[in-house]
Amino acid sequence: MTISATADKRMLIDGKLVDARSGLEFDNVNPFTEQVLGQVADADTSDMDEAIGAARTAFDGSRWATDRAFRKACLLQLQAGIEAEREALRAELVAEVGSPIALTYGPQLDTPLGEVIPWVVDHVDEFDWERDLSIGTAFGKRSWRSVFKEPVGVVGAIVPWNFPFEVTLAKTAQALITGNTVIIKPVPDTPFNATRLGRIVAEHTDIPPGVVNVVTTSDNEVSSMLVTDPRVDLISFTGSTAVGRFISGPRGR
């Protein structure tokens, strides 16, 4: 079984598995052998605009942000879907990351798969969503004080090449369980693990359209749009210092 036979070149946008509107694709290349593993959709700004709009609409207009039990159930479906494709994902990571297979039995695959989603699901009900601070006095007046923790909104998850599945899962699972919607932007060097995740979301979970979006691109302008668009509330970034400085510049994140 070849990697290209099991990989998915399509993005996930608003609940649909789609090619780029332009029809363009870019090569995914094994960094060790320099073999072309396959092609993946090469999004432009219109694709990213649709993904951001879908994530915004899903957060503002669906029950995702308010229904904790539903989120737990969906994440457990996602866990089961990934586990069912573990070995295909293992081969994919070895090929597109150039990773020794031994690493996939630890931090490259098995450790995050075994720990990330189970941990957030187990702890969501223990999280301090509401805190009663009782009666206090401020400016000479007594008042009852409470703290409510709410999801932030639309999260852009920008992922590096070296441990892409681990980082993608950690960013995505924590954002989702707390009620946010997500746009995953994998680095163009390692897109297949992200497009696989998008397909699993679409085919094996009840996660509503727009809650998870996966946008693959080789164009820095498309990535910049995710960082600068005011509909995106938070950027979760792992990568170089230079790119981190660029991201922090436009909106002070």
Secondary structure, DSSP 8 states (H G I E B T S, - for coil): --HHHH----EEETTEEE--TT--EEEEE-TTT--EEEEEE---HHHHHHHHHHHHHHHHHSSTTT-HHHHHHHHHHHHHHHHHTHHHHHHHHHHHH---HHHHTTTTTHHHHHHHHHHHHHHTTTS--EEEEEEEEETTEEEEEEEE----SEEEEEE-SSSHHHHHHHHHHHHHHTT-EEEEEE-TTS-HHHHHHHHHHHHH----TTSEEE---S-HHHHHHHHH-TT--EEEE-S-HHHHHHHHHHH--
